[in-house]
Every structure is written in structure tokens, then in C-alpha cells.
Amino acid sequence: MEKQPSTTPQEEYWLSGPIPEIPPLLQPAAHALLQSVRDVKTYMTDFPEEQLWENPLDRASVGFHLRHLTGVLDRLLTYAKGDLLTTDQLAYLKNEGNGQDAPSSQQLIAHFEEKVNEALNHFKTIPENTLTEARYVGRKKLPSTVIGLLFHAAEHSQRHVGQLLVTVSAVKQ
């Protein structure tokens, strides 16, 4: 992970000050993404690999959440850049819940951390005066903005980290 503000294990990223070179309006999204990585690593400590794709209580597996964190961030960054999804991104989406030939949990965590670092590097290139520019999502071209997509990427990541925590807790019992 690239150099970030110093935090103690108890201190959340949003309390650690600004992240260098990230525009002020994108600081909350950057903090949330960094917090997501830290929390995933914490929650996945000592997680039994053989239970990665179990679906407790007919809910999504831990493996799904780990894959989805990376996939949704990738897709939302694509839309924020004004691009359309590629066939590889669509295939990834289709297989997020599929544990067949899936990477290990540690590889999935590393992929998510790499995608967060990519997002933070992209944030550094965004002029604040472009944050309200229109962007469109999906085949239906649903309306959003650059900042709307980036905020949702952070918020959606936090949502799935919370679901991951509950699922990890249920599976480890």
C-alpha cells in the first residue's frame, strides 16, 4: 500500500489527516477505501481457507465479498473515467460469486488493496472542478457524476466490509 498518513490500530483513517495529493473533496472517499483495506485484513486474520466459499444462512460467501470489493471498485472507477465496461470486466462480474478456480483469500485481499491503490492514484489526477461532470452507469446509462461514482465506490466498499465481518463471524463459529 502506498504511504498513507500515520494511524494507530485504533485510529480510523478519517482521523489521520489529509492524504497527500488527494483533492480535499475526495479525502472522505480515500479515507473510507483505506479503512476498508485495513478492516478486511483484520477480519480475515486466521480465516479458514476451506470456508471461503461457504454460504451461511443462504447469504453471500466471504469469497464473494472479497471478489466483489475489487470488482465493484474497478467498475465504478471505469464509469467515473467516462468509459464503458470491457468484456473482461463483465466476465469478472458474472463470476464474482463463483469459487471455482478462485484465488486464495490472501490473493483476493491483495487484489483489493491493489485496486484501492489504483483508485487513490486516480484520485490524485482528478481536478476538483470536474467532480460534478455527468457520468453514466451501465447499459441503461443511468445518470451520475464523477464525485457520485467515487463516493459510491467508497460507501459500497464499506457496506461490503460490514457484510464480510458478519459473514466471517458466522462462518468461524
MDTraj code that builds the backbone (N, CA, C; nanometers):
import mdtraj as md
import numpy as np

residues = "MET GLU LYS GLN PRO SER THR THR PRO GLN GLU GLU TYR TRP LEU SER GLY PRO ILE PRO GLU ILE PRO PRO LEU LEU GLN PRO ALA ALA HIS ALA LEU LEU GLN SER VAL ARG ASP VAL LYS THR TYR MET THR ASP PHE PRO GLU GLU GLN LEU TRP GLU ASN PRO LEU ASP ARG ALA SER VAL GLY PHE HIS LEU ARG HIS LEU THR GLY VAL LEU ASP ARG LEU LEU THR TYR ALA LYS GLY ASP LEU LEU THR THR ASP GLN LEU ALA TYR LEU LYS ASN GLU GLY ASN GLY GLN ASP ALA PRO SER SER GLN GLN LEU ILE ALA HIS PHE GLU GLU LYS VAL ASN GLU ALA LEU ASN HIS PHE LYS THR ILE PRO GLU ASN THR LEU THR GLU ALA ARG TYR VAL GLY ARG LYS LYS LEU PRO SER THR VAL ILE GLY LEU LEU PHE HIS ALA ALA GLU HIS SER GLN ARG HIS VAL GLY GLN LEU LEU VAL THR VAL SER ALA VAL LYS GLN".split()
xyz = np.array([
    [0.0863, -0.1167, 0.0000],
    [0.0000, 0.0000, 0.0000],
    [0.0907, 0.1226, 0.0000],
    [0.0533, 0.2225, -0.0761],
    [0.1363, 0.3428, -0.0815],
    [0.1372, 0.4136, 0.0533],
    [0.2351, 0.5001, 0.0748],
    [0.2496, 0.5685, 0.2034],
    [0.1261, 0.6528, 0.2328],
    [0.0702, 0.6293, 0.3491],
    [-0.0506, 0.6995, 0.3925],
    [-0.0219, 0.7691, 0.5244],
    [-0.1136, 0.8540, 0.5686],
    [-0.0950, 0.9187, 0.6986],
    [-0.0770, 0.8142, 0.8088],
    [-0.0001, 0.8488, 0.9088],
    [0.0253, 0.7581, 1.0193],
    [-0.1004, 0.7449, 1.1046],
    [-0.1368, 0.6209, 1.1336],
    [-0.2502, 0.5959, 1.2221],
    [-0.2121, 0.4852, 1.3186],
    [-0.2740, 0.4868, 1.4332],
    [-0.2580, 0.3760, 1.5262],
    [-0.3652, 0.2738, 1.4900],
    [-0.3508, 0.1489, 1.5363],
    [-0.4524, 0.0483, 1.5030],
    [-0.5942, 0.0881, 1.5447],
    [-0.6073, 0.1681, 1.6509],
    [-0.7398, 0.2086, 1.6966],
    [-0.7914, 0.3328, 1.6232],
    [-0.7019, 0.4065, 1.5633],
    [-0.7397, 0.5311, 1.4972],
    [-0.7870, 0.5018, 1.3548],
    [-0.9018, 0.5527, 1.3212],
    [-0.9526, 0.5314, 1.1866],
    [-0.8891, 0.6324, 1.0918],
    [-0.8861, 0.5953, 0.9640],
    [-0.8195, 0.6806, 0.8653],
    [-0.8776, 0.8214, 0.8598],
    [-1.0071, 0.8361, 0.8789],
    [-1.0658, 0.9692, 0.8671],
    [-1.0168, 1.0631, 0.9766],
    [-0.9552, 1.0076, 1.0814],
    [-0.8992, 1.0883, 1.1902],
    [-0.7491, 1.1105, 1.1758],
    [-0.6923, 1.0680, 1.0624],
    [-0.5469, 1.0708, 1.0487],
    [-0.4945, 1.1884, 0.9665],
    [-0.5824, 1.2767, 0.9250],
    [-0.5381, 1.3907, 0.8459],
    [-0.5449, 1.3627, 0.6973],
    [-0.5144, 1.4639, 0.6185],
    [-0.5267, 1.4500, 0.4734],
    [-0.4240, 1.3552, 0.4130],
    [-0.4639, 1.2904, 0.3088],
    [-0.3755, 1.2031, 0.2318],
    [-0.3095, 1.2907, 0.1259],
    [-0.1782, 1.2907, 0.1203],
    [-0.1074, 1.3784, 0.0262],
    [-0.1559, 1.3620, -0.1183],
    [-0.1720, 1.4770, -0.1821],
    [-0.2055, 1.4879, -0.3245],
    [-0.3493, 1.4507, -0.3604],
    [-0.4293, 1.4058, -0.2646],
    [-0.5703, 1.3755, -0.2913],
    [-0.6475, 1.5057, -0.2759],
    [-0.7297, 1.5421, -0.3757],
    [-0.8085, 1.6649, -0.3636],
    [-0.8948, 1.6633, -0.2368],
    [-0.9110, 1.7779, -0.1731],
    [-0.9876, 1.7838, -0.0479],
    [-1.1263, 1.7201, -0.0556],
    [-1.1981, 1.7398, -0.1652],
    [-1.3324, 1.6829, -0.1740],
    [-1.3333, 1.5310, -0.1877],
    [-1.2183, 1.4721, -0.2204],
    [-1.2095, 1.3262, -0.2332],
    [-1.1455, 1.2600, -0.1109],
    [-1.1047, 1.3410, -0.0123],
    [-1.0445, 1.2851, 0.1089],
    [-1.1369, 1.1838, 0.1783],
    [-1.2668, 1.2143, 0.1962],
    [-1.3523, 1.1160, 0.2640],
    [-1.3588, 0.9817, 0.1902],
    [-1.3656, 0.9844, 0.0588],
    [-1.3694, 0.8590, -0.0171],
    [-1.2371, 0.7849, -0.0032],
    [-1.1263, 0.8569, -0.0092],
    [-0.9949, 0.7935, 0.0055],
    [-0.9799, 0.7310, 0.1441],
    [-1.0198, 0.8048, 0.2467],
    [-1.0132, 0.7511, 0.3825],
    [-1.0974, 0.6241, 0.3958],
    [-1.2172, 0.6250, 0.3413],
    [-1.3061, 0.5085, 0.3520],
    [-1.2464, 0.3871, 0.2805],
    [-1.1849, 0.4089, 0.1650],
    [-1.1245, 0.2967, 0.0925],
    [-1.0058, 0.2390, 0.1703],
    [-0.9226, 0.3267, 0.2265],
    [-0.8100, 0.2787, 0.3063],
    [-0.8582, 0.2036, 0.4304],
    [-0.9639, 0.2539, 0.4924],
    [-1.0209, 0.1866, 0.6087],
    [-1.0740, 0.0494, 0.5700],
    [-1.1326, 0.0405, 0.4514],
    [-1.1839, -0.0883, 0.4039],
    [-1.0727, -0.1915, 0.3935],
    [-0.9594, -0.1519, 0.3375],
    [-0.8466, -0.2448, 0.3253],
    [-0.8010, -0.2906, 0.4637],
    [-0.7831, -0.1947, 0.5537],
    [-0.7375, -0.2303, 0.6881],
    [-0.8356, -0.3254, 0.7556],
    [-0.9644, -0.2944, 0.7462],
    [-1.0649, -0.3784, 0.8118],
    [-1.0700, -0.5183, 0.7517],
    [-1.0607, -0.5287, 0.6204],
    [-1.0614, -0.6606, 0.5561],
    [-0.9448, -0.7444, 0.6081],
    [-0.8275, -0.6847, 0.6134],
    [-0.7109, -0.7586, 0.6629],
    [-0.7319, -0.8038, 0.8077],
    [-0.7897, -0.7164, 0.8886],
    [-0.8152, -0.7511, 1.0287],
    [-0.9165, -0.8638, 1.0392],
    [-1.0283, -0.8514, 0.9694],
    [-1.1349, -0.9507, 0.9792],
    [-1.0932, -1.0862, 0.9231],
    [-1.0029, -1.0859, 0.8276],
    [-0.9632, -1.2113, 0.7626],
    [-0.8466, -1.2816, 0.8323],
    [-0.7968, -1.2231, 0.9413],
    [-0.6886, -1.2880, 1.0157],
    [-0.7349, -1.4254, 1.0625],
    [-0.6571, -1.5265, 1.0295],
    [-0.6841, -1.6656, 1.0712],
    [-0.8150, -1.7212, 1.0152],
    [-0.8639, -1.6669, 0.9054],
    [-0.9865, -1.7215, 0.8464],
    [-0.9547, -1.8555, 0.7798],
    [-1.0371, -1.9570, 0.8048],
    [-1.0115, -2.0896, 0.7456],
    [-1.0388, -2.0901, 0.5946],
    [-0.9351, -2.1136, 0.5194],
    [-0.9421, -2.1073, 0.3728],
    [-1.0502, -2.1993, 0.3152],
    [-1.0686, -2.3140, 0.3772],
    [-1.1669, -2.4103, 0.3248],
    [-1.3113, -2.3597, 0.3389],
    [-1.3313, -2.2526, 0.4129],
    [-1.4660, -2.1980, 0.4309],
    [-1.4904, -2.0709, 0.3493],
    [-1.3962, -2.0373, 0.2617],
    [-1.4026, -1.9128, 0.1857],
    [-1.5291, -1.9005, 0.1012],
    [-1.5796, -2.0107, 0.0491],
    [-1.6946, -2.0048, -0.0415],
    [-1.8222, -2.0625, 0.0197],
    [-1.8238, -2.0823, 0.1519],
    [-1.9463, -2.1263, 0.2196],
    [-2.0472, -2.0124, 0.2212],
    [-2.1756, -2.0490, 0.2136],
    [-2.2843, -1.9509, 0.2143],
    [-2.3690, -1.9688, 0.3401],
    [-2.3241, -1.9108, 0.4513],
    [-2.4010, -1.9292, 0.5751],
    [-2.5367, -1.8597, 0.5662],
    [-2.6372, -1.9288, 0.6141],
    [-2.7737, -1.8744, 0.6158],
    [-2.8178, -1.8275, 0.4764],
    [-2.7710, -1.8967, 0.3736],
    [-2.8039, -1.8622, 0.2346],
    [-2.7638, -1.7197, 0.1979],
    [-2.6582, -1.6705, 0.2578],
    [-2.6056, -1.5375, 0.2273],
    [-2.4782, -1.5516, 0.1454],
    [-2.4322, -1.4406, 0.0920],
    [-2.3112, -1.4413, 0.0096],
    [-2.1904, -1.4870, 0.0912],
    [-2.1016, -1.5560, 0.0243],
    [-1.9816, -1.6090, 0.0886],
    [-1.8783, -1.4991, 0.1144],
    [-1.7833, -1.5313, 0.2000],
    [-1.6708, -1.4419, 0.2248],
    [-1.5952, -1.4194, 0.0938],
    [-1.5763, -1.5261, 0.0165],
    [-1.5085, -1.5146, -0.1123],
    [-1.5780, -1.4177, -0.2057],
    [-1.7121, -1.4249, -0.2093],
    [-1.7860, -1.3292, -0.2931],
    [-1.7559, -1.1863, -0.2511],
    [-1.7647, -1.1578, -0.1218],
    [-1.7421, -1.0201, -0.0759],
    [-1.6014, -0.9725, -0.1127],
    [-1.5022, -1.0590, -0.0974],
    [-1.3653, -1.0201, -0.1320],
    [-1.3512, -0.9913, -0.2813],
    [-1.4115, -1.0770, -0.3630],
    [-1.4056, -1.0533, -0.5078],
    [-1.4858, -0.9303, -0.5474],
    [-1.6021, -0.9149, -0.4875],
    [-1.6915, -0.8038, -0.5219],
    [-1.6294, -0.6692, -0.4851],
    [-1.5598, -0.6629, -0.3723],
    [-1.4947, -0.5379, -0.3331],
    [-1.4041, -0.4874, -0.4447],
    [-1.3268, -0.5770, -0.5023],
    [-1.2360, -0.5398, -0.6113],
    [-1.3134, -0.5087, -0.7383],
    [-1.4081, -0.5942, -0.7725],
    [-1.4822, -0.5787, -0.8973],
    [-1.5652, -0.4525, -0.9030],
    [-1.6370, -0.4231, -0.7968],
    [-1.7233, -0.3051, -0.7989],
    [-1.6397, -0.1778, -0.8002],
    [-1.5288, -0.1769, -0.7285],
    [-1.4410, -0.0599, -0.7308],
    [-1.3858, -0.0390, -0.8715],
    [-1.3457, -0.1455, -0.9358],
    [-1.2957, -0.1371, -1.0731],
    [-1.4028, -0.0821, -1.1672],
    [-1.5243, -0.1321, -1.1553],
    [-1.6318, -0.0877, -1.2443],
    [-1.6684, 0.0586, -1.2199],
    [-1.6771, 0.0987, -1.0942],
    [-1.7131, 0.2372, -1.0645],
    [-1.6038, 0.3342, -1.1074],
    [-1.4778, 0.2943, -1.0958],
    [-1.3690, 0.3783, -1.1475],
    [-1.3798, 0.3933, -1.2993],
    [-1.4155, 0.2861, -1.3657],
    [-1.4316, 0.2900, -1.5111],
    [-1.5396, 0.3902, -1.5490],
    [-1.6531, 0.3822, -1.4824],
    [-1.7620, 0.4760, -1.5119],
    [-1.7218, 0.6200, -1.4774],
    [-1.6505, 0.6376, -1.3662],
    [-1.6072, 0.7727, -1.3270],
    [-1.5148, 0.8331, -1.4318],
    [-1.4379, 0.7497, -1.4982],
    [-1.3484, 0.7971, -1.6044],
    [-1.4244, 0.8244, -1.7345],
    [-1.5531, 0.7895, -1.7371],
    [-1.6344, 0.8107, -1.8568],
    [-1.6243, 0.6968, -1.9566],
    [-1.5709, 0.5826, -1.9134],
    [-1.5529, 0.4683, -2.0019],
    [-1.6646, 0.3666, -1.9836],
    [-1.6721, 0.2747, -2.0781],
    [-1.7654, 0.1625, -2.0707],
    [-1.6910, 0.0406, -2.0183],
    [-1.7662, -0.0529, -1.9612],
    [-1.7042, -0.1750, -1.9116],
    [-1.6534, -0.2600, -2.0279],
    [-1.5437, -0.3288, -2.0032],
    [-1.4866, -0.4186, -2.1032],
    [-1.5493, -0.5574, -2.0892],
    [-1.5234, -0.6424, -2.1850],
    [-1.5731, -0.7805, -2.1760],
    [-1.5090, -0.8518, -2.0565],
    [-1.3829, -0.8208, -2.0249],
    [-1.3180, -0.8807, -1.9077],
    [-1.3870, -0.8377, -1.7786],
    [-1.4252, -0.7113, -1.7697],
    [-1.4949, -0.6636, -1.6501],
    [-1.6317, -0.7297, -1.6366],
    [-1.7016, -0.7470, -1.7475],
    [-1.8323, -0.8128, -1.7437],
    [-1.8183, -0.9595, -1.7036],
    [-1.7138, -1.0255, -1.7517],
    [-1.6892, -1.1648, -1.7141],
    [-1.6559, -1.1742, -1.5655],
    [-1.5761, -1.0801, -1.5150],
    [-1.5423, -1.0777, -1.3730],
    [-1.6699, -1.0637, -1.2902],
    [-1.7568, -0.9723, -1.3302],
    [-1.8841, -0.9510, -1.2610],
    [-1.9652, -1.0801, -1.2559],
    [-1.9713, -1.1481, -1.3672],
    [-2.0511, -1.2711, -1.3765],
    [-1.9978, -1.3791, -1.2828],
    [-1.8672, -1.3773, -1.2552],
    [-1.8054, -1.4840, -1.1774],
    [-1.7665, -1.4441, -1.0353],
    [-1.8136, -1.3297, -0.9865],
    [-1.7746, -1.2864, -0.8526],
    [-1.8128, -1.3855, -0.7434],
    [-1.9245, -1.4522, -0.7592],
    [-1.9694, -1.5459, -0.6570],
    [-1.9235, -1.6881, -0.6791],
    [-1.8444, -1.7109, -0.7823],
    [-1.8017, -1.8444, -0.8203],
    [-1.6665, -1.8757, -0.7585],
    [-1.6603, -1.9771, -0.6746],
    [-1.5364, -2.0141, -0.6092],
    [-1.4496, -2.1093, -0.6897],
    [-1.4982, -2.1515, -0.8055],
    [-1.4216, -2.2453, -0.8872],
    [-1.2943, -2.1778, -0.9403],
    [-1.1809, -2.2410, -0.9179],
    [-1.0511, -2.1885, -0.9618],
    [-1.0246, -2.0467, -0.9101],
    [-1.0817, -2.0147, -0.7965],
    [-1.0661, -1.8803, -0.7401],
    [-0.9313, -1.8676, -0.6700],
    [-0.8798, -1.7460, -0.6653],
    [-0.7570, -1.7226, -0.5885],
    [-0.7813, -1.7460, -0.4395],
    [-0.6742, -1.7569, -0.3641],
    [-0.6846, -1.7720, -0.2187],
    [-0.7377, -1.6425, -0.1569],
    [-0.7754, -1.6503, -0.0318],
    [-0.8246, -1.5304, 0.0361],
    [-0.7161, -1.4230, 0.0395],
    [-0.5913, -1.4621, 0.0630],
    [-0.4831, -1.3634, 0.0679],
    [-0.4611, -1.2981, -0.0687],
    [-0.4771, -1.3745, -0.1752],
    [-0.4657, -1.3168, -0.3093],
    [-0.5816, -1.2214, -0.3366],
    [-0.7018, -1.2581, -0.2925],
    [-0.8178, -1.1708, -0.3112],
    [-0.7997, -1.0400, -0.2341],
    [-0.7461, -1.0492, -0.1134],
    [-0.7191, -0.9289, -0.0342],
    [-0.6146, -0.8432, -0.1050],
    [-0.5111, -0.9052, -0.1561],
    [-0.4060, -0.8305, -0.2274],
    [-0.4623, -0.7620, -0.3514],
    [-0.5527, -0.8293, -0.4234],
    [-0.6150, -0.7684, -0.5419],
    [-0.6950, -0.6451, -0.5019],
    [-0.7684, -0.6544, -0.3915],
    [-0.8461, -0.5401, -0.3448],
    [-0.7537, -0.4249, -0.3064],
    [-0.6478, -0.4541, -0.2341],
    [-0.5543, -0.3491, -0.1947],
    [-0.4914, -0.2828, -0.3178],
    [-0.4579, -0.3619, -0.4181],
    [-0.4025, -0.3061, -0.5430],
    [-0.5041, -0.2141, -0.6102],
    [-0.6311, -0.2548, -0.6110],
    [-0.7351, -0.1732, -0.6745],
    [-0.7566, -0.0442, -0.5959],
    [-0.7505, -0.0496, -0.4641],
    [-0.7623, 0.0722, -0.3831],
    [-0.6459, 0.1657, -0.4141],
    [-0.5260, 0.1131, -0.4233],
    [-0.4110, 0.1979, -0.4573],
    [-0.4270, 0.2593, -0.5959],
    [-0.4802, 0.1821, -0.6892],
    [-0.5084, 0.2368, -0.8231],
    [-0.6101, 0.3502, -0.8137],
    [-0.7133, 0.3301, -0.7322],
    [-0.8154, 0.4338, -0.7150],
    [-0.7533, 0.5606, -0.6558],
    [-0.6709, 0.5459, -0.5527],
    [-0.6085, 0.6627, -0.4902],
    [-0.5180, 0.7361, -0.5885],
    [-0.4458, 0.6616, -0.6684],
    [-0.3621, 0.7259, -0.7704],
    [-0.4482, 0.7991, -0.8728],
    [-0.5625, 0.7428, -0.9060],
    [-0.6541, 0.8109, -0.9976],
    [-0.7108, 0.9376, -0.9328],
    [-0.7467, 0.9304, -0.8052],
    [-0.7992, 1.0479, -0.7349],
    [-0.7035, 1.1658, -0.7480],
    [-0.5732, 1.1377, -0.7434],
    [-0.4710, 1.2431, -0.7496],
    [-0.4707, 1.3162, -0.8835],
    [-0.5283, 1.2554, -0.9852],
    [-0.5277, 1.3148, -1.1196],
    [-0.6550, 1.3919, -1.1510],
    [-0.7514, 1.3903, -1.0605],
    [-0.8828, 1.4483, -1.0890],
    [-0.8881, 1.5940, -1.0440],
    [-0.9052, 1.6863, -1.1365],
    [-0.9246, 1.8262, -1.0960],
    [-1.0609, 1.8408, -1.0267],
    [-1.0629, 1.9103, -0.9148],
    [-1.1883, 1.9247, -0.8396],
    [-1.2997, 1.9869, -0.9230],
    [-1.2653, 2.0718, -1.0185],
    [-1.3707, 2.1362, -1.0978],
    [-1.4387, 2.0386, -1.1938],
    [-1.3920, 1.9136, -1.2003],
    [-1.4573, 1.8142, -1.2872],
    [-1.5448, 1.7161, -1.2082],
    [-1.5471, 1.7296, -1.0766],
    [-1.6184, 1.6322, -0.9938],
    [-1.7691, 1.6279, -1.0188],
    [-1.8259, 1.7369, -1.0650],
    [-1.9716, 1.7370, -1.0887],
    [-2.0065, 1.7075, -1.2348],
    [-1.9079, 1.6700, -1.3137],
    [-1.9366, 1.6336, -1.4532],
    [-2.0225, 1.5081, -1.4587],
    [-2.1121, 1.5061, -1.5546],
    [-2.2028, 1.3926, -1.5716],
    [-2.1270, 1.2678, -1.6144],
    [-2.1702, 1.1553, -1.5597],
    [-2.1221, 1.0232, -1.5980],
    [-2.2437, 0.9316, -1.6033],
    [-2.2298, 0.8222, -1.6758],
    [-2.3427, 0.7322, -1.6945],
    [-2.3028, 0.5902, -1.6597],
    [-2.3989, 0.5182, -1.6011],
    [-2.3720, 0.3859, -1.5454],
    [-2.4503, 0.2799, -1.6200],
    [-2.3787, 0.1801, -1.6663],
    [-2.4413, 0.0609, -1.7226],
    [-2.5016, 0.0801, -1.8594],
    [-2.5627, -0.0289, -1.9047],
    [-2.6261, -0.0290, -2.0375],
    [-2.7420, 0.0697, -2.0454],
    [-2.8073, 0.0907, -1.9311],
    [-2.9200, 0.1847, -1.9289],
    [-2.8751, 0.3290, -1.9200],
    [-2.7440, 0.3496, -1.9039],
    [-2.6859, 0.4836, -1.8935],
    [-2.7552, 0.5678, -1.7851],
    [-2.7602, 0.5106, -1.6657],
    [-2.8208, 0.5802, -1.5530],
    [-2.7314, 0.6978, -1.5134],
    [-2.7907, 0.8121, -1.4816],
    [-2.7111, 0.9332, -1.4589],
    [-2.6422, 0.9354, -1.3229],
    [-2.5205, 0.9866, -1.3227],
    [-2.4445, 1.0109, -1.2012],
    [-2.3455, 1.1233, -1.2307],
    [-2.2496, 1.1406, -1.1423],
    [-2.1413, 1.2383, -1.1602],
    [-2.0112, 1.1699, -1.1208],
    [-1.8995, 1.2343, -1.1497],
    [-1.7707, 1.1789, -1.1103],
    [-1.7687, 1.1601, -0.9587],
    [-1.8021, 1.2641, -0.8828],
    [-1.7972, 1.2525, -0.7371],
    [-1.9017, 1.1540, -0.6855],
    [-2.0164, 1.1465, -0.7494],
    [-2.1180, 1.0498, -0.7097],
    [-2.0672, 0.9074, -0.7215],
    [-1.9987, 0.8775, -0.8298],
    [-1.9445, 0.7434, -0.8501],
    [-1.8316, 0.7126, -0.7520],
    [-1.7452, 0.8098, -0.7280],
    [-1.6338, 0.7864, -0.6371],
    [-1.6813, 0.7750, -0.4929],
    [-1.7789, 0.8555, -0.4548],
    [-1.8366, 0.8426, -0.3210],
    [-1.9038, 0.7065, -0.3069],
    [-1.9791, 0.6661, -0.4098],
    [-2.0468, 0.5370, -0.4026],
    [-1.9453, 0.4229, -0.3964],
    [-1.8340, 0.4351, -0.4667],
    [-1.7309, 0.3315, -0.4600],
    [-1.6840, 0.3128, -0.3154],
    [-1.6616, 0.4223, -0.2463],
    [-1.6166, 0.4152, -0.1071],
    [-1.7270, 0.3632, -0.0157],
    [-1.8458, 0.4161, -0.0325],
    [-1.9599, 0.3743, 0.0501],
    [-1.9932, 0.2276, 0.0269],
    [-1.9912, 0.1848, -0.0964],
    [-2.0233, 0.0455, -0.1298],
    [-1.9169, -0.0483, -0.0725],
    [-1.7915, -0.0053, -0.0772],
    [-1.6848, -0.0860, -0.0178],
    [-1.7077, -0.1026, 0.1321],
    [-1.7396, 0.0066, 0.2000],
    [-1.7659, -0.0008, 0.3435],
    [-1.8841, -0.0934, 0.3737],
    [-1.9868, -0.0875, 0.2910],
    [-2.1046, -0.1729, 0.3097],
    [-2.0647, -0.3207, 0.3016],
    [-1.9849, -0.3555, 0.2019],
    [-1.9465, -0.4963, 0.1870],
    [-1.8450, -0.5403, 0.2916],
    [-1.7647, -0.4495, 0.3415],
    [-1.6748, -0.4844, 0.4508],
    [-1.7577, -0.5198, 0.5744],
    [-1.8646, -0.4449, 0.5986],
    [-1.9545, -0.4784, 0.7093],
    [-2.0196, -0.6145, 0.6908],
    [-2.0625, -0.6429, 0.5693],
    [-2.1224, -0.7736, 0.5420],
    [-2.0172, -0.8842, 0.5551],
    [-1.8955, -0.8539, 0.5138],
    [-1.7859, -0.9500, 0.5268],
    [-1.7638, -0.9840, 0.6737],
    [-1.7614, -0.8834, 0.7602],
    [-1.7426, -0.9064, 0.9031],
    [-1.8486, -1.0013, 0.9579],
    [-1.9737, -0.9761, 0.9234],
    [-2.0823, -1.0610, 0.9739],
    [-2.0666, -1.2034, 0.9205],
    [-2.0341, -1.2166, 0.7937],
    [-2.0194, -1.3491, 0.7335],
    [-1.9000, -1.4233, 0.7927],
    [-1.7880, -1.3545, 0.8087],
    [-1.6703, -1.4166, 0.8710],
    [-1.7075, -1.4662, 1.0104],
    [-1.7774, -1.3836, 1.0863],
    [-1.8173, -1.4224, 1.2227],
    [-1.9074, -1.5448, 1.2207],
    [-2.0013, -1.5492, 1.1286],
    [-2.0943, -1.6631, 1.1199],
    [-2.0223, -1.7918, 1.0787],
    [-1.9313, -1.7797, 0.9838],
    [-1.8619, -1.8982, 0.9326],
    [-1.7627, -1.9521, 1.0351],
    [-1.6978, -1.8658, 1.1102],
    [-1.5962, -1.9096, 1.2068],
    [-1.6562, -1.9779, 1.3301],
    [-1.7853, -1.9674, 1.3537],
    [-1.8463, -2.0263, 1.4743],
    [-1.8347, -2.1752, 1.4737],
])
top = md.Topology()
chain = top.add_chain()
for i, resn in enumerate(residues, 1):
    res = top.add_residue(resn, chain, resSeq=i)
    for name in ("N", "CA", "C"):
        top.add_atom(name, md.element.get_by_symbol(name[0]), res)
traj = md.Trajectory(xyz[None], top)
